[in-house]
């Protein structure tokens, strides 16, 4: 959140529709993290969704001239009230993401072209590693705590925007293995991406960019096909150089990712209230709507000669699979986005000699508009299960103590959409068997996240 989901972990920039004057496809919508949806304006710039407004008209003038300035701020304050390695501690973390998108068609007549540059500032202390001991961070804004350059890439759309080509510096999580539903979790076992994909291979993720190229194909609103090739290196998750090291080392490898997805609306009907809803006249309509769902599977293959075996030595290949399904189950009214949506996501990396968590499954329920008068709020329940590999368990086993087996997380949260450009989300997490050993007491973490779209 994925993100954030953000949190800022997301694929805002890469849907490639910021300057489009038509609705987003279902596939493009499925890429957006909830914090970032307001920054994509299908029919133009949405000033009332931005905290800093129109800058006296300057923002609209810039946008019309092909320059779109964006920014996000998110923070998390949370503490472990009981259990873990040491209870009674709280920490603060924040993430600021600023950037500019240049519409090359408007600026230079380069049809379908876009150039993006952005930077990030992250600050704060990691509660999880120091005070809880979980393998999953309870604060998804932890990682790369400094200021650095993030994206620097060129994008080209072709064939009526059905084909998107990207080349430059960005991360795999911007376009692969990400859902807006992940962004509602404060735990990074869900937020942004299925976490074992990052544990078990060199899958680049926000906020760490690498040299990359991607081909994204949407032949219809229902289907998407994606392929990406990403630099793999020893220091790809470090930004001590503030993101200014553009080198390609002789020991670098690559990670290839293939993803296929399908979107569909089930139980389609025309408006059953056509004629009248008891209060107002409703014109008959031939429009057919149903309960939307998004489904995809992905495969990653990485060639790099520095994957460390837990028993010693190295391996030069890593591979695995991930899958996702989300489906709206109930709808408060025909065609509404209010109602209950469920999702399941899983990753499987069978090479137990190098995989920390060979198998992980995430489950979630997300209800939009559960409480009367709060139509834009979201109420969430999440569950994470991560099975630790035996090879990893042997490498970290402490004599006389329990063997690492699995870790579980239960999370309950409610996001108050305060304005179109701000939210506040109280959150509680129950961390069961931190690190999977059974020797660290279960922890209860209470916190809150808030975010602004500049």
C-alpha positions as CSV (number, residue, x, y, z in Angstrom):
1,X,0.0,0.0,0.0
2,X,1.4,-3.1,-1.5
3,X,1.6,0.2,-0.1
4,X,1.9,3.6,0.2
5,X,-1.2,1.6,-0.1
6,X,0.5,2.3,0.1
7,X,0.7,3.9,1.9
8,X,2.6,5.3,-1.1
9,X,3.5,1.8,-2.3
10,X,1.7,1.8,-5.6
11,X,1.4,2.1,-9.2
12,X,0.0,5.6,-9.6
13,X,2.3,6.8,-12.2
14,X,2.3,3.8,-14.3
15,X,-1.3,3.5,-15.3
16,X,-0.4,6.1,-17.9
17,X,-3.7,7.8,-17.8
18,X,-3.1,11.1,-16.0
19,X,-3.6,13.0,-19.3
20,X,-6.2,10.8,-20.8
21,X,-9.7,12.1,-21.4
22,X,-11.5,8.8,-21.0
23,X,-12.3,6.4,-18.2
24,X,-9.7,4.0,-16.8
25,X,-9.9,0.4,-17.9
26,X,-10.6,-2.2,-15.2
27,X,-7.0,-3.3,-15.5
28,X,-5.7,0.2,-14.9
29,X,-8.0,0.7,-12.0
30,X,-6.7,-2.5,-10.4
31,X,-3.2,-1.0,-10.4
32,X,-4.0,2.0,-8.3
33,X,-3.3,2.3,-4.6
34,X,-6.2,4.0,-2.7
35,X,-4.1,6.9,-1.6
36,X,-3.3,7.7,-5.3
37,X,-6.7,7.3,-7.0
38,X,-7.4,11.0,-6.6
39,X,-4.2,11.9,-8.5
40,X,-5.5,10.2,-11.7
41,X,-8.1,12.4,-13.2
42,X,-9.8,10.5,-16.1
43,X,-11.6,13.7,-17.3
44,X,-9.1,16.3,-16.3
45,X,-7.4,17.6,-13.2
46,X,-9.5,17.2,-10.0
47,X,-8.5,20.3,-7.9
48,X,-10.9,19.5,-5.1
49,X,-9.0,16.3,-4.5
50,X,-5.8,18.1,-3.8
51,X,-4.9,19.6,-0.4
52,X,-2.9,22.5,-1.9
53,X,-5.6,23.4,-4.4
54,X,-5.0,25.2,-7.7
55,X,-2.2,27.5,-6.6
56,X,-4.1,30.5,-7.8
57,X,-4.8,28.9,-11.1
58,X,-1.1,28.0,-11.8
59,X,-1.7,24.3,-11.3
60,X,-4.4,24.2,-14.0
61,X,-2.3,26.2,-16.4
62,X,0.6,23.8,-15.8
63,X,-1.6,20.8,-16.3
64,X,-3.0,22.1,-19.6
65,X,0.5,22.8,-20.8
66,X,1.5,19.2,-20.2
67,X,3.1,19.4,-16.7
68,X,1.4,17.5,-13.8
69,X,2.9,18.0,-10.4
70,X,1.9,15.4,-7.8
71,X,2.7,14.8,-4.1
72,X,1.7,12.6,-1.2
73,X,2.4,12.5,2.5
74,X,1.7,9.5,4.8
75,X,2.7,8.7,8.3
76,X,2.2,6.0,10.8
77,X,2.4,6.2,14.6
78,X,2.1,2.8,16.3
79,X,3.3,1.0,19.4
80,X,3.3,-2.5,20.8
81,X,1.1,-2.4,23.9
82,X,1.9,-6.0,25.0
83,X,4.1,-8.9,23.9
84,X,6.9,-8.9,21.4
85,X,10.6,-8.5,22.4
86,X,9.9,-5.4,24.5
87,X,6.4,-3.9,25.0
88,X,5.5,-0.3,25.8
89,X,7.3,1.3,22.9
90,X,6.0,3.5,20.0
91,X,7.6,4.9,16.9
92,X,6.8,7.3,14.1
93,X,7.5,6.9,10.4
94,X,6.6,9.0,7.4
95,X,6.8,8.9,3.6
96,X,6.8,12.0,1.3
97,X,6.6,11.3,-2.5
98,X,6.9,14.3,-4.9
99,X,7.2,14.2,-8.6
100,X,6.3,15.6,-12.1
101,X,4.7,13.9,-15.1
102,X,5.4,15.5,-18.4
103,X,2.9,14.9,-21.3
104,X,5.1,14.8,-24.3
105,X,2.2,15.0,-26.7
106,X,1.1,18.4,-25.3
107,X,4.6,19.7,-24.8
108,X,6.3,18.5,-28.1
109,X,3.6,16.8,-30.2
110,X,5.1,13.3,-29.2
111,X,1.8,11.4,-29.3
112,X,1.5,8.9,-26.5
113,X,4.7,9.9,-24.8
114,X,5.2,10.6,-21.1
115,X,8.3,11.3,-19.0
116,X,8.2,10.9,-15.2
117,X,10.6,12.0,-12.5
118,X,10.0,11.7,-8.7
119,X,11.8,11.7,-5.4
120,X,11.1,10.3,-1.9
121,X,11.8,11.2,1.7
122,X,11.4,8.6,4.4
123,X,12.1,9.2,8.1
124,X,11.4,7.3,11.3
125,X,12.3,4.3,13.4
126,X,11.3,0.7,12.8
127,X,9.1,-0.6,15.6
128,X,8.9,-4.2,14.4
129,X,12.6,-5.2,14.1
130,X,13.6,-3.6,17.4
131,X,10.7,-4.2,19.7
132,X,8.4,-6.9,18.2
133,X,10.6,-9.4,16.4
134,X,8.2,-10.2,13.5
135,X,9.3,-11.0,10.0
136,X,6.5,-8.8,8.7
137,X,6.8,-5.1,9.5
138,X,3.8,-3.7,11.2
139,X,4.6,-0.2,9.7
140,X,4.6,-0.4,5.9
141,X,6.5,2.9,5.7
142,X,9.8,1.4,6.9
143,X,12.6,0.9,4.4
144,X,15.0,3.4,2.8
145,X,14.8,6.0,5.6
146,X,16.4,8.9,3.8
147,X,15.9,11.3,0.8
148,X,16.6,9.9,-2.7
149,X,15.6,9.9,-6.3
150,X,13.0,7.4,-7.2
151,X,11.5,7.2,-10.8
152,X,13.2,8.4,-13.9
153,X,11.6,6.8,-16.9
154,X,10.0,7.3,-20.3
155,X,6.7,5.8,-21.2
156,X,5.1,5.3,-24.7
157,X,1.5,4.4,-25.4
158,X,0.5,2.8,-28.7
159,X,-2.5,1.3,-30.5
160,X,-5.2,3.4,-28.8
161,X,-3.5,3.1,-25.4
162,X,-3.7,-0.7,-25.4
163,X,0.0,-1.1,-25.4
164,X,2.3,0.6,-23.0
165,X,6.1,0.5,-23.1
166,X,8.3,1.7,-20.2
167,X,12.0,2.2,-20.0
168,X,14.2,3.7,-17.3
169,X,14.4,3.5,-13.5
170,X,11.3,2.2,-11.6
171,X,10.4,-0.8,-9.5
172,X,8.5,-4.0,-10.4
173,X,5.8,-3.3,-7.8
174,X,4.7,-0.3,-9.8
175,X,3.1,-2.6,-12.4
176,X,3.2,-6.2,-11.1
177,X,1.8,-8.1,-8.1
178,X,-0.2,-5.1,-6.7
179,X,-3.8,-4.3,-5.9
180,X,-5.5,-1.2,-4.4
181,X,-6.9,-3.5,-1.7
182,X,-3.4,-4.1,-0.3
183,X,-2.9,-0.4,0.4
184,X,-5.5,-0.5,3.2
185,X,-3.2,-2.6,5.4
186,X,-0.5,-1.0,7.7
187,X,1.4,-4.3,7.7
188,X,3.8,-4.7,4.8
189,X,3.1,-8.4,4.7
190,X,0.1,-7.2,2.6
191,X,0.8,-3.6,1.8
192,X,2.4,-3.1,-1.6
193,X,3.0,-6.7,-2.5
194,X,2.7,-10.3,-1.2
195,X,5.8,-10.1,1.1
196,X,7.3,-13.5,0.4
197,X,7.9,-12.5,-3.2
198,X,10.3,-9.9,-1.8
199,X,11.7,-12.2,0.8
200,X,12.5,-15.0,-1.5
201,X,13.8,-13.4,-4.7
202,X,15.1,-10.0,-5.8
203,X,11.7,-8.5,-6.7
204,X,12.2,-4.7,-6.8
205,X,9.6,-2.7,-4.9
206,X,8.7,0.8,-3.9
207,X,10.6,2.8,-2.9
208,X,13.7,1.1,-4.4
209,X,14.1,1.7,-8.2
210,X,16.3,-0.3,-10.6
211,X,17.0,-0.1,-14.3
212,X,14.0,-1.7,-16.0
213,X,11.9,-2.2,-19.1
214,X,8.3,-3.3,-19.2
215,X,5.6,-4.1,-21.8
216,X,2.0,-3.8,-20.6
217,X,-0.8,-4.9,-23.0
218,X,-4.5,-4.4,-22.4
219,X,-6.2,-5.9,-25.4
220,X,-9.6,-5.3,-23.7
221,X,-10.9,-3.9,-20.4
222,X,-11.2,-7.6,-19.3
223,X,-7.6,-8.8,-20.0
224,X,-4.1,-7.7,-19.3
225,X,-0.7,-9.2,-20.2
226,X,2.5,-7.9,-18.7
227,X,6.2,-8.6,-19.1
228,X,9.1,-6.9,-17.3
229,X,12.8,-7.2,-17.1
230,X,14.5,-5.7,-14.0
231,X,18.0,-5.2,-12.8
232,X,19.1,-7.4,-9.9
233,X,22.0,-6.4,-7.8
234,X,23.5,-6.7,-4.3
235,X,22.7,-3.2,-3.2
236,X,19.3,-2.7,-4.9
237,X,17.5,-2.3,-1.6
238,X,20.0,0.3,-0.3
239,X,19.8,4.0,-1.1
240,X,22.9,5.3,0.7
241,X,23.8,7.0,-2.6
242,X,20.4,8.8,-2.5
243,X,19.3,7.0,-5.7
244,X,22.0,8.6,-7.8
245,X,24.1,5.5,-8.6
246,X,23.0,4.6,-12.1
247,X,25.7,2.0,-12.7
248,X,25.3,-1.5,-14.1
249,X,27.7,-3.8,-12.3
250,X,29.5,-6.8,-13.8
251,X,27.9,-9.0,-11.1
252,X,24.4,-7.8,-11.7
253,X,21.7,-10.2,-12.9
254,X,18.1,-9.8,-14.0
255,X,14.6,-10.7,-12.8
256,X,12.0,-11.4,-15.4
257,X,8.3,-11.2,-14.5
258,X,5.3,-12.4,-16.5
259,X,1.7,-11.6,-15.3
260,X,-1.7,-12.4,-16.9
261,X,-4.9,-11.0,-15.5
262,X,-8.6,-11.1,-16.1
263,X,-11.3,-8.7,-14.8
264,X,-15.0,-9.5,-14.9
265,X,-18.4,-8.4,-13.5
266,X,-20.6,-11.2,-12.3
267,X,-24.4,-11.3,-12.1
268,X,-24.8,-8.5,-14.5
269,X,-28.3,-6.9,-14.7
270,X,-29.8,-3.7,-15.9
271,X,-30.9,-1.2,-13.3
272,X,-33.8,-2.9,-11.4
273,X,-35.0,0.5,-10.2
274,X,-35.6,1.9,-13.6
275,X,-38.8,3.9,-13.6
276,X,-38.6,4.9,-9.9
277,X,-36.7,4.2,-6.7
278,X,-39.6,5.2,-4.5
279,X,-38.4,8.8,-4.4
280,X,-37.1,9.9,-7.8
281,X,-37.8,9.0,-11.4
282,X,-35.1,6.9,-12.9
283,X,-34.9,6.7,-16.7
284,X,-34.8,3.2,-18.2
285,X,-31.3,2.2,-19.2
286,X,-29.7,-0.6,-21.2
287,X,-26.5,-0.4,-19.2
288,X,-25.6,-3.7,-17.6
289,X,-23.6,-3.8,-14.4
290,X,-22.6,-6.5,-11.9
291,X,-20.2,-7.4,-9.1
292,X,-16.6,-6.6,-10.3
293,X,-13.7,-8.9,-9.7
294,X,-10.0,-9.0,-10.6
295,X,-7.9,-12.1,-11.0
296,X,-4.2,-12.7,-12.0
297,X,-1.3,-15.0,-11.9
298,X,2.4,-14.2,-12.1
299,X,5.7,-16.0,-12.6
300,X,9.1,-14.6,-11.7
301,X,12.5,-15.9,-12.8
302,X,15.8,-14.4,-11.7
303,X,19.3,-15.1,-12.9
304,X,21.8,-13.9,-10.4
305,X,24.8,-15.7,-8.9
306,X,24.6,-14.4,-5.4
307,X,21.4,-16.0,-3.9
308,X,22.6,-17.2,-0.6
309,X,21.9,-20.8,0.5
310,X,21.0,-21.1,4.2
311,X,23.3,-24.0,4.5
312,X,26.2,-22.2,2.8
313,X,27.2,-21.5,-0.7
314,X,25.2,-19.7,-3.4
315,X,22.6,-20.4,-6.1
316,X,22.3,-18.6,-9.4
317,X,18.6,-19.0,-10.1
318,X,15.4,-18.1,-8.2
319,X,11.9,-18.7,-9.4
320,X,8.4,-18.7,-8.1
321,X,4.7,-17.9,-8.6
322,X,2.1,-15.5,-7.2
323,X,-1.6,-15.3,-7.6
324,X,-4.4,-12.9,-6.7
325,X,-8.2,-12.9,-6.7
326,X,-10.6,-10.2,-5.4
327,X,-14.3,-10.2,-5.8
328,X,-17.1,-7.8,-4.7
329,X,-19.6,-9.9,-2.8
330,X,-22.3,-7.5,-1.9
331,X,-23.4,-4.2,-3.4
332,X,-25.5,-1.6,-1.5
333,X,-27.3,-0.5,-4.7
334,X,-27.1,-1.4,-8.4
335,X,-23.8,-0.2,-9.9
336,X,-22.5,1.2,-6.6
337,X,-18.9,0.7,-5.3
338,X,-20.3,0.5,-1.8
339,X,-20.4,-3.0,-0.3
340,X,-18.2,-5.9,0.7
341,X,-15.1,-7.1,-1.3
342,X,-13.0,-10.1,-0.4
343,X,-9.5,-10.9,-1.7
344,X,-7.0,-13.7,-1.4
345,X,-3.3,-13.4,-2.5
346,X,-0.6,-16.0,-2.3
347,X,3.0,-16.5,-3.3
348,X,4.9,-19.8,-3.7
349,X,8.7,-20.1,-3.9
350,X,9.7,-23.8,-3.8
351,X,13.5,-23.4,-3.4
352,X,13.6,-23.8,0.3
353,X,17.3,-23.6,0.5
354,X,17.1,-19.9,-0.4
355,X,13.5,-19.0,0.4
356,X,12.7,-17.7,3.8
357,X,8.9,-18.0,3.4
358,X,8.2,-20.5,0.6
359,X,4.5,-20.2,1.0
360,X,2.4,-17.2,2.1
361,X,-1.3,-16.5,1.9
362,X,-3.1,-13.3,2.6
363,X,-6.9,-12.9,3.1
364,X,-8.9,-9.7,3.4
365,X,-12.3,-8.3,3.7
366,X,-13.0,-4.6,2.8
367,X,-16.3,-2.9,3.2
368,X,-16.9,0.5,1.7
369,X,-19.6,2.6,3.4
370,X,-20.4,0.2,6.2
371,X,-21.7,2.9,8.5
372,X,-24.6,5.3,7.7
373,X,-23.4,8.7,6.6
374,X,-19.8,7.5,6.0
375,X,-20.1,6.4,2.4
376,X,-16.4,6.8,1.5
377,X,-15.0,5.1,4.6
378,X,-13.5,1.6,4.5
379,X,-13.6,-1.1,7.2
380,X,-11.0,-3.8,6.8
381,X,-10.1,-7.2,8.3
382,X,-6.9,-8.8,7.2
383,X,-5.1,-12.1,7.8
384,X,-1.5,-13.2,6.9
385,X,0.0,-16.7,7.1
386,X,3.7,-17.2,6.3
387,X,5.2,-20.7,6.4
388,X,9.0,-20.6,7.1
389,X,11.3,-23.0,5.3
390,X,13.1,-25.7,7.2
391,X,16.4,-24.7,5.7
392,X,15.9,-21.2,7.0
393,X,14.7,-22.5,10.4
394,X,17.9,-24.6,10.8
395,X,20.1,-21.5,10.0
396,X,18.5,-19.4,12.7
397,X,17.7,-22.1,15.3
398,X,18.8,-21.3,18.9
399,X,19.6,-24.4,20.9
400,X,17.0,-25.1,23.6
401,X,14.4,-22.9,22.0
402,X,11.6,-23.4,19.5
403,X,12.1,-24.0,15.8
404,X,10.8,-21.3,13.4
405,X,7.7,-22.7,11.7
406,X,5.1,-20.0,10.8
407,X,4.0,-16.5,11.7
408,X,0.4,-15.2,11.5
409,X,-1.0,-11.6,11.6
410,X,-4.6,-10.5,12.2
411,X,-5.4,-6.9,11.5
412,X,-8.5,-4.8,12.0
413,X,-8.8,-1.2,10.8
414,X,-11.2,1.5,9.7
415,X,-10.2,4.3,7.3
416,X,-12.0,7.6,7.7
417,X,-12.1,9.5,4.5
418,X,-11.9,12.9,6.1
419,X,-11.8,14.9,2.8
420,X,-11.3,13.9,-0.8
421,X,-7.6,14.6,-0.2
422,X,-7.1,13.2,3.3
423,X,-7.8,10.1,5.4
424,X,-7.2,8.9,9.0
425,X,-6.9,5.2,9.8
426,X,-6.9,3.7,13.3
427,X,-5.5,0.1,13.2
428,X,-4.9,-2.8,15.5
429,X,-2.7,-5.8,14.7
430,X,-2.3,-9.1,16.6
431,X,1.1,-10.7,15.8
432,X,1.0,-14.4,16.5
433,X,4.3,-16.3,16.9
434,X,6.6,-13.4,16.0
435,X,9.5,-14.9,13.9
436,X,7.7,-18.3,14.1
437,X,9.7,-19.7,17.0
438,X,7.0,-19.6,19.7
439,X,9.6,-18.0,22.1
440,X,8.6,-14.4,21.5
441,X,5.2,-13.6,23.1
442,X,2.4,-12.7,20.8
443,X,2.2,-8.9,20.3
444,X,-0.7,-6.5,20.1
445,X,0.2,-3.4,18.1
446,X,-2.1,-0.3,18.1
447,X,-1.5,2.5,15.7
448,X,-2.9,4.9,13.1
449,X,-2.0,6.1,9.7
450,X,-2.9,9.3,8.0
451,X,-2.3,10.6,4.5
452,X,-2.6,13.7,2.3
453,X,-2.7,14.1,-1.4
454,X,-1.0,17.4,-2.2
